[in-house]
Amino acid sequence: MIPVATLIAPTTIAPHEQYSLQDLWMAVLGKFAQQITRSQFITWFRDTAALGKEDGKLVVGLPLPMALTWHMEHYRDQTLQAVQELDPGITQIVYTVDNGLKDNRERSPDILELFPENRKRKIAGRSEVRLAEGIVSKILNPSYTLENFVVGSGNRLAHAACQAVAREPGGKYNPLFLYGGVGLGKTHLLQATGNTILRQIPRATVVYTTSEDFTNQVVEAIGQKKMEQFRRRYRLVDVLIIDDVQFLANRERTQEEFFHTFNALYEDHKQVIISADRPPAELDLEDRLTSRFERGMIADVSAPDYETRLAILIEKVRNYEMFLDMTVLQFIAEHATRNVRELEGILMQAVALYELEQRMPTVRAIAEIMHKLNKDAQEPQTPGFEEPTKRRATFQEVLEAVSRYYSVSVNDMLGESRVREILLPRQIAMTIGKRKLGMSYVRIGEVFGNRDHTTVMNAVKKIEVALQADPQMLREVRALEQELDL
């Protein structure tokens, strides 16, 4: 049965007949194209159409069932308002799912062609901004805030320290030194702290730069014989944020200039915030620099745990205004364990799968993506999966799922072939039958051409041993089990 949802307008006004259905819906699309982001517009309004109008009702067609709830919860008020601006006689909107709208240009408009992306040409040097006295700073990303940073056990102290610094720049947490591996959120925290300070003190001179850019500025000042001007400029800074300070290693002159700049700012109670991939004592820098770093607040940013990874994914999906099944997010959180960038990269692949191919991401699809990206999944510390409430899969369904996943036929798996391309899927199916369906070795042997139960037992033991040492196989088996809700 096709799901239908209605929205009743509070008042009834005589209908105007000056718009055709196509013109009406195109005008509505035009309003949404200006009001929401392009990714949201394409995701939720592609292949939609006005299908009919009768007795004050406008029937709006949606191509996928998942879009129905989202439109009702997020876009129904704007849709009704936009429609009534053009035709006040419409008093009721009826949403209906029509699979025939997908990629059907005779029934639904091509929004990619009719509403092309308006790309602005990049301006050279736009990634930087000149502040007072010619000081150059990288532009802070406004999307980085302390409020939207997902806090977990591995970054709680660092986040709290950034909040304290933002409240009182140049106070007791000066300097603030954050350290941790690549892609764990250090840059987010640095820029978010700078953004928060600027919101509270708009006239503050906040400079965000990298050790590489700082070095380039020193080299340029030396070449132009303007070192005194360089030093004077940096003495005027209220907050100095330097990312990846470890790259100052083996750059003696830059270290010297940074040392004097640091001292001048510190003595003037100006805030210095620094990040590196290691704690100060492990950096290959001059002792006088590391000793200055160690006199302030030092906080590490470590890899997020399972719960934090899942929370990050949920937050990102919410920002995309896209629906993803929780089991898909749990699967990504369970296997993408390296850093936040890996999480975001895999999530972006899932978003692209839906937006570009109009395919709903599944656990199996994500497992295939991770396999192509050569991501080695590790066994999670926290499973995070609830027991399924619907009926348990049959062994026939297990065979069919394994068959699809490994591109071998069920008949081949049930046959006598010993080639690895068939033997491995056969043994994995046996293992799932034993582990998840509780089938006896004898029963499994009967299904596979009356094989002896010891043959089945040895196959299951072999796979169970392999799962302990082969992350790729572990990911594949878990993907199959989750696809079958086992």
C-alpha positions as CSV (number, residue, x, y, z in Angstrom):
1,M,0.0,0.0,0.0
2,I,1.4,3.4,-0.9
3,P,2.0,5.6,2.3
4,V,0.1,8.9,2.3
5,A,0.5,11.8,4.7
6,T,-1.6,15.0,4.7
7,L,-1.2,18.5,6.0
8,I,-4.3,20.7,6.5
9,A,-4.0,24.4,6.1
10,P,-5.6,26.5,8.8
11,T,-7.7,28.5,6.4
12,T,-9.4,28.1,3.0
13,I,-9.0,30.6,0.3
14,A,-10.6,30.5,-3.2
15,P,-8.2,28.7,-5.6
16,H,-6.3,30.5,-8.3
17,E,-6.0,28.7,-11.6
18,Q,-3.2,30.8,-13.3
19,Y,-0.5,28.2,-12.7
20,S,-0.2,24.8,-14.3
21,L,1.0,21.9,-12.0
22,Q,4.4,21.9,-13.6
23,D,4.8,25.7,-13.2
24,L,3.5,25.5,-9.6
25,W,6.0,22.9,-8.6
26,M,8.9,24.5,-10.5
27,A,8.2,27.7,-8.5
28,V,8.3,25.7,-5.3
29,L,11.5,24.1,-6.2
30,G,13.0,27.5,-7.0
31,K,12.2,28.7,-3.5
32,F,13.8,25.7,-1.9
33,A,16.9,26.0,-4.1
34,Q,17.5,29.4,-2.4
35,Q,16.6,28.4,1.1
36,I,18.5,25.2,1.7
37,T,22.0,23.8,0.8
38,R,22.5,22.3,-2.6
39,S,23.2,18.9,-1.2
40,Q,20.0,18.9,0.8
41,F,18.1,20.2,-2.2
42,I,19.3,17.4,-4.5
43,T,18.9,14.7,-1.9
44,W,15.3,15.5,-0.9
45,F,13.8,17.2,-4.0
46,R,15.3,15.3,-6.9
47,D,12.7,13.3,-8.9
48,T,9.8,15.0,-7.0
49,A,6.7,16.4,-8.8
50,A,3.2,17.8,-8.3
51,L,1.0,14.9,-9.5
52,G,-2.5,16.4,-9.2
53,K,-4.8,19.0,-7.7
54,E,-8.5,18.5,-6.8
55,D,-10.8,20.1,-4.2
56,G,-8.0,22.2,-2.8
57,K,-5.6,19.3,-2.5
58,L,-2.2,19.2,-4.1
59,V,-0.7,15.7,-4.5
60,V,3.1,15.8,-4.2
61,G,5.0,12.7,-5.4
62,L,8.2,11.5,-3.8
63,P,10.4,8.8,-5.4
64,L,11.4,6.9,-2.3
65,P,9.6,5.8,0.9
66,M,12.3,7.2,3.1
67,A,11.6,10.7,1.8
68,L,8.1,10.7,3.1
69,T,8.9,11.0,6.8
70,W,11.7,13.5,6.2
71,H,9.4,15.8,4.1
72,M,6.7,15.7,6.7
73,E,9.1,16.4,9.6
74,H,11.4,19.0,7.9
75,Y,9.8,20.6,4.8
76,R,6.1,20.4,5.1
77,D,5.6,23.9,6.6
78,Q,7.8,25.6,3.9
79,T,6.2,23.5,1.2
80,L,2.7,24.6,2.1
81,Q,3.7,28.2,2.5
82,A,5.4,28.2,-0.9
83,V,2.4,26.6,-2.6
84,Q,-0.1,29.0,-1.0
85,E,2.0,32.1,-2.0
86,L,1.3,31.0,-5.6
87,D,-2.1,29.4,-5.2
88,P,-3.9,30.3,-2.0
89,G,-6.8,28.0,-3.0
90,I,-4.7,24.9,-2.1
91,T,-5.8,24.0,1.5
92,Q,-4.3,20.5,1.8
93,I,-1.0,18.8,0.7
94,V,-1.0,15.1,0.1
95,Y,2.4,13.3,0.0
96,T,2.5,10.0,-1.9
97,V,5.4,7.7,-2.8
98,D,5.6,7.0,-6.6
99,N,8.6,4.8,-7.6
100,G,7.9,5.7,-11.2
101,L,9.2,9.2,-10.7
102,K,12.8,8.2,-10.4
103,D,14.8,9.4,-13.4
104,N,11.6,9.9,-15.3
105,R,12.1,13.3,-17.0
106,E,8.6,13.2,-18.5
107,R,7.0,13.2,-15.0
108,S,9.6,15.0,-12.8
109,P,11.8,18.0,-13.6
110,D,15.6,17.6,-13.8
111,I,16.7,19.8,-11.0
112,L,20.4,19.3,-11.8
113,E,19.8,20.9,-15.2
114,L,17.2,23.4,-14.3
115,F,18.9,24.6,-11.1
116,P,22.7,24.4,-11.9
117,E,25.2,25.0,-9.2
118,N,26.3,28.6,-9.0
119,R,30.0,28.2,-8.4
120,K,32.0,31.3,-7.4
121,R,35.5,31.6,-8.8
122,K,38.1,31.3,-6.1
123,I,40.0,34.5,-5.4
124,A,43.8,34.1,-5.0
125,G,44.9,34.3,-1.4
126,R,41.4,34.0,-0.1
127,S,42.5,31.3,2.4
128,E,44.4,34.1,4.2
129,V,43.4,37.4,5.7
130,R,45.5,40.4,6.6
131,L,45.0,41.8,10.1
132,A,46.3,44.9,11.8
133,E,49.8,46.1,10.8
134,G,50.0,43.6,7.9
135,I,49.8,40.4,10.1
136,V,48.8,37.4,8.0
137,S,46.5,34.8,9.4
138,K,44.7,31.8,7.8
139,I,40.9,32.3,7.8
140,L,39.3,30.4,10.6
141,N,36.7,27.9,9.4
142,P,33.3,29.2,10.8
143,S,31.9,25.6,11.0
144,Y,34.5,24.7,13.7
145,T,32.9,25.5,17.0
146,L,33.4,24.2,20.5
147,E,29.6,23.5,20.6
148,N,29.6,21.1,17.7
149,F,32.8,19.3,18.7
150,V,31.8,15.8,19.8
151,V,33.3,15.1,23.2
152,G,34.5,11.7,24.3
153,S,36.9,10.0,26.7
154,G,39.8,10.6,24.4
155,N,39.4,14.4,24.1
156,R,37.4,15.5,27.1
157,L,40.3,17.3,28.8
158,A,41.5,19.0,25.6
159,H,38.0,20.3,25.0
160,A,37.6,21.6,28.6
161,A,40.9,23.3,28.3
162,C,39.9,25.1,25.1
163,Q,36.7,26.2,26.8
164,A,38.6,27.6,29.7
165,V,41.0,29.5,27.4
166,A,38.1,30.9,25.3
167,R,36.6,32.2,28.5
168,E,39.8,33.8,29.7
169,P,42.5,34.2,27.1
170,G,46.0,34.7,28.6
171,G,44.8,33.3,31.9
172,K,46.1,30.3,33.8
173,Y,46.1,27.9,30.9
174,N,48.8,29.7,28.9
175,P,50.3,28.4,26.8
176,L,47.8,25.6,25.8
177,F,49.5,22.7,24.2
178,L,47.4,20.0,22.4
179,Y,49.0,16.9,21.0
180,G,47.7,13.8,19.2
181,G,47.8,11.8,15.9
182,V,46.6,12.9,12.5
183,G,42.8,13.4,12.0
184,L,41.7,13.3,15.6
185,G,40.3,16.8,15.9
186,K,43.2,19.1,17.0
187,T,42.7,21.6,14.1
188,H,38.9,21.7,14.9
189,L,39.7,22.5,18.6
190,L,42.3,25.2,17.7
191,Q,40.1,27.0,15.2
192,A,37.0,26.6,17.4
193,T,38.8,28.3,20.3
194,G,39.8,31.1,18.0
195,N,36.2,31.5,16.7
196,T,34.9,31.6,20.3
197,I,37.4,34.2,21.4
198,L,36.5,36.4,18.4
199,R,32.7,36.1,19.2
200,Q,33.4,37.3,22.7
201,I,36.1,39.9,21.8
202,P,35.4,41.0,18.2
203,R,38.3,43.4,18.1
204,A,40.9,40.9,19.3
205,T,43.8,40.1,16.9
206,V,43.6,36.3,16.6
207,V,46.3,34.8,14.3
208,Y,46.0,31.2,13.2
209,T,48.9,29.8,11.2
210,T,51.0,26.7,10.7
211,S,54.6,26.2,11.6
212,E,55.3,26.0,7.8
213,D,53.7,29.3,7.1
214,F,55.4,30.9,10.1
215,T,58.8,29.6,8.7
216,N,58.0,31.1,5.3
217,Q,57.2,34.5,6.9
218,V,60.6,34.4,8.7
219,V,62.4,33.5,5.5
220,E,60.6,36.3,3.6
221,A,61.4,38.9,6.4
222,I,65.1,37.9,6.3
223,G,65.3,38.1,2.6
224,Q,63.7,41.6,2.6
225,K,65.7,42.7,5.6
226,K,62.5,43.4,7.5
227,M,63.0,41.3,10.7
228,E,62.4,44.2,13.0
229,Q,59.0,44.9,11.4
230,F,58.2,41.2,11.6
231,R,58.9,41.1,15.3
232,R,56.9,44.3,16.0
233,R,53.9,42.9,14.1
234,Y,53.7,39.7,16.1
235,R,54.1,41.6,19.4
236,L,50.7,43.1,18.6
237,V,48.9,39.8,18.5
238,D,46.3,39.0,21.2
239,V,46.0,35.3,20.5
240,L,48.6,33.3,18.5
241,I,47.5,29.8,17.4
242,I,50.2,27.6,15.7
243,D,49.3,24.2,14.2
244,D,51.8,21.3,13.8
245,V,54.7,22.9,15.7
246,Q,56.7,19.7,15.3
247,F,57.7,20.9,11.8
248,L,59.9,23.5,13.4
249,A,62.5,20.8,14.0
250,N,65.9,21.5,12.4
251,R,64.9,25.1,11.7
252,E,67.2,26.9,14.1
253,R,66.5,30.5,13.0
254,T,62.7,30.0,13.0
255,Q,62.9,28.4,16.4
256,E,64.8,31.4,17.7
257,E,62.3,33.9,16.3
258,F,59.4,31.8,17.7
259,F,61.1,31.7,21.1
260,H,61.3,35.5,21.3
261,T,57.8,35.9,20.0
262,F,56.5,33.4,22.5
263,N,58.3,35.1,25.4
264,A,57.0,38.6,24.4
265,L,53.4,37.4,24.1
266,Y,53.6,35.3,27.3
267,E,55.0,38.2,29.4
268,D,52.3,40.5,28.0
269,H,49.6,38.0,29.1
270,K,48.7,37.2,25.5
271,Q,47.3,33.7,24.8
272,V,49.4,31.2,22.9
273,I,47.8,27.9,21.6
274,I,50.0,25.2,20.1
275,S,49.4,21.7,18.6
276,A,51.8,18.9,17.7
277,D,51.7,15.2,17.0
278,R,53.7,14.4,20.2
279,P,54.0,15.9,23.7
280,P,56.7,18.6,24.2
281,A,59.3,16.3,25.7
282,E,59.3,14.1,22.6
283,L,59.7,17.0,20.1
284,D,63.0,17.6,18.4
285,L,63.1,21.2,19.4
286,E,65.4,23.4,21.5
287,D,65.2,22.7,25.2
288,R,64.3,26.3,25.9
289,L,61.2,26.0,23.7
290,T,60.0,22.7,25.1
291,S,60.4,24.1,28.7
292,R,58.2,27.0,27.8
293,F,55.6,24.7,26.4
294,E,55.6,22.5,29.5
295,R,55.0,25.4,31.9
296,G,51.4,25.7,30.6
297,M,48.5,23.3,30.1
298,I,49.2,20.1,28.1
299,A,46.3,17.9,26.9
300,D,46.3,15.0,24.5
301,V,43.7,14.2,21.9
302,S,43.5,10.4,21.4
303,A,41.6,8.2,19.1
304,P,37.8,8.2,19.8
305,D,36.2,5.1,21.4
306,Y,33.2,3.3,19.8
307,E,30.6,5.4,21.5
308,T,32.3,8.7,20.4
309,R,32.7,7.5,16.9
310,L,29.0,6.6,16.7
311,A,28.1,10.0,18.2
312,I,30.3,11.8,15.6
313,L,28.6,9.9,12.7
314,I,25.1,10.7,14.1
315,E,26.1,14.4,14.3
316,K,27.5,14.4,10.8
317,V,24.3,12.7,9.4
318,R,22.2,15.3,11.1
319,N,24.1,18.1,9.5
320,Y,23.6,16.4,6.1
321,E,19.9,16.2,6.8
322,M,20.0,12.6,5.5
323,F,18.6,9.4,6.9
324,L,20.9,6.4,7.4
325,D,19.9,3.2,9.2
326,M,21.5,3.0,12.6
327,T,23.0,-0.5,11.8
328,V,24.9,1.2,9.0
329,L,26.3,3.9,11.3
330,Q,27.1,1.2,13.9
331,F,29.0,-0.8,11.4
332,I,31.1,2.2,10.3
333,A,31.8,3.1,13.9
334,E,32.8,-0.4,14.7
335,H,35.3,-0.8,11.9
336,A,36.6,2.7,11.2
337,T,38.8,3.0,14.2
338,R,41.8,5.0,13.1
339,N,40.6,8.6,13.4
340,V,37.8,11.0,12.7
341,R,38.9,11.7,9.1
342,E,38.5,8.0,8.3
343,L,35.0,8.1,9.8
344,E,34.1,11.2,7.7
345,G,35.6,9.7,4.6
346,I,33.6,6.5,4.7
347,L,30.4,8.5,5.6
348,M,31.0,10.7,2.6
349,Q,31.2,7.6,0.5
350,A,27.8,6.6,1.9
351,V,26.3,10.0,1.2
352,A,27.6,9.9,-2.4
353,L,26.1,6.5,-2.8
354,Y,22.7,7.9,-2.1
355,E,23.0,11.3,-3.8
356,L,24.7,10.3,-7.0
357,E,23.4,6.7,-7.4
358,Q,20.1,7.0,-5.5
359,R,21.0,3.9,-3.6
360,M,20.3,3.5,0.1
361,P,23.6,2.6,1.9
362,T,23.5,-0.9,3.5
363,V,25.9,-2.7,5.7
364,R,27.0,-4.7,2.7
365,A,27.5,-1.7,0.6
366,I,29.6,0.0,3.3
367,A,31.7,-3.2,3.7
368,E,32.4,-3.2,0.0
369,I,33.4,0.5,0.1
370,M,35.8,-0.2,3.0
371,H,37.2,-3.2,1.1
372,K,37.9,-1.0,-1.9
373,L,39.5,1.7,0.3
374,N,41.6,-1.1,1.9
375,K,40.5,-0.3,5.4
376,D,41.4,-3.0,7.9
377,A,38.6,-3.4,10.4
378,Q,39.4,-4.3,13.9
379,E,37.3,-6.2,16.4
380,P,35.4,-3.5,18.4
381,Q,35.7,-3.0,22.1
382,T,32.0,-2.4,22.4
383,P,29.7,-4.4,20.0
384,G,26.8,-1.8,20.1
385,F,24.3,-4.1,18.4
386,E,20.9,-5.0,19.7
387,E,19.3,-8.4,19.2
388,P,16.9,-8.4,16.3
389,T,13.2,-8.5,16.9
390,K,12.1,-9.9,13.6
391,R,12.2,-13.6,12.6
392,R,15.5,-15.4,12.3
393,A,16.9,-15.9,8.9
394,T,16.8,-19.5,7.4
395,F,19.9,-21.3,6.3
396,Q,18.6,-21.0,2.7
397,E,18.7,-17.2,3.1
398,V,22.3,-17.6,4.6
399,L,23.3,-19.5,1.5
400,E,21.8,-16.9,-0.8
401,A,23.4,-14.0,1.0
402,V,26.8,-15.7,0.9
403,S,26.2,-16.5,-2.8
404,R,25.5,-12.8,-3.6
405,Y,28.4,-11.5,-1.6
406,Y,31.1,-13.7,-3.1
407,S,29.5,-14.0,-6.5
408,V,29.3,-17.8,-6.6
409,S,26.2,-19.9,-7.1
410,V,24.5,-21.8,-4.3
411,N,24.8,-24.9,-6.4
412,D,28.6,-24.5,-6.6
413,M,28.7,-24.1,-2.8
414,L,26.7,-27.2,-2.3
415,G,28.8,-29.1,-4.8
416,E,32.2,-30.9,-4.6
417,S,34.5,-28.2,-6.0
418,R,37.6,-27.5,-3.8
419,V,38.8,-24.3,-5.5
420,R,39.3,-21.5,-3.0
421,E,36.8,-19.1,-4.6
422,I,34.1,-21.7,-3.8
423,L,35.6,-23.4,-0.8
424,L,35.8,-20.2,1.3
425,P,32.2,-19.1,0.8
426,R,31.1,-22.7,1.6
427,Q,33.0,-22.8,4.8
428,I,31.8,-19.3,5.8
429,A,28.2,-20.4,5.2
430,M,28.8,-23.5,7.4
431,T,30.2,-21.3,10.1
432,I,27.3,-18.8,10.1
433,G,24.9,-21.8,10.2
434,K,26.7,-23.2,13.3
435,R,27.4,-19.9,15.1
436,K,24.2,-18.0,14.4
437,L,21.5,-20.5,13.6
438,G,22.6,-23.2,16.1
439,M,22.6,-25.9,13.5
440,S,24.3,-29.2,14.3
441,Y,27.3,-30.4,12.3
442,V,25.3,-33.3,11.2
443,R,22.5,-31.1,9.9
444,I,24.9,-28.8,8.1
445,G,26.6,-31.8,6.5
446,E,23.2,-33.1,5.2
447,V,22.6,-29.7,3.5
448,F,26.0,-29.8,1.8
449,G,25.5,-33.1,0.0
450,N,25.6,-35.4,3.1
451,R,29.1,-34.5,4.0
452,D,30.5,-36.1,7.1
453,H,30.0,-34.0,10.3
454,T,33.8,-34.0,11.0
455,T,34.3,-32.3,7.6
456,V,31.9,-29.6,8.7
457,M,33.5,-29.3,12.1
458,N,37.0,-28.8,10.7
459,A,35.7,-26.2,8.2
460,V,34.0,-24.2,11.0
461,K,37.1,-24.4,13.2
462,K,39.3,-23.2,10.3
463,I,37.1,-20.2,9.7
464,E,37.0,-19.4,13.5
465,V,40.8,-19.4,13.7
466,A,41.1,-17.3,10.5
467,L,38.7,-14.7,12.0
468,Q,41.1,-14.1,14.8
469,A,43.9,-13.2,12.5
470,D,42.3,-11.8,9.3
471,P,40.5,-8.5,9.8
472,Q,39.2,-8.5,6.2
473,M,37.5,-11.8,6.7
474,L,36.1,-10.7,10.0
475,R,34.6,-7.7,8.4
476,E,33.1,-9.7,5.6
477,V,31.5,-12.3,7.9
478,R,30.1,-9.6,10.2
479,A,28.7,-7.7,7.2
480,L,26.9,-10.9,6.1
481,E,25.6,-11.5,9.7
482,Q,24.3,-8.0,10.0
483,E,22.7,-8.1,6.5
484,L,20.8,-11.2,7.7
485,D,20.1,-9.6,11.1
486,L,21.9,-12.4,12.9
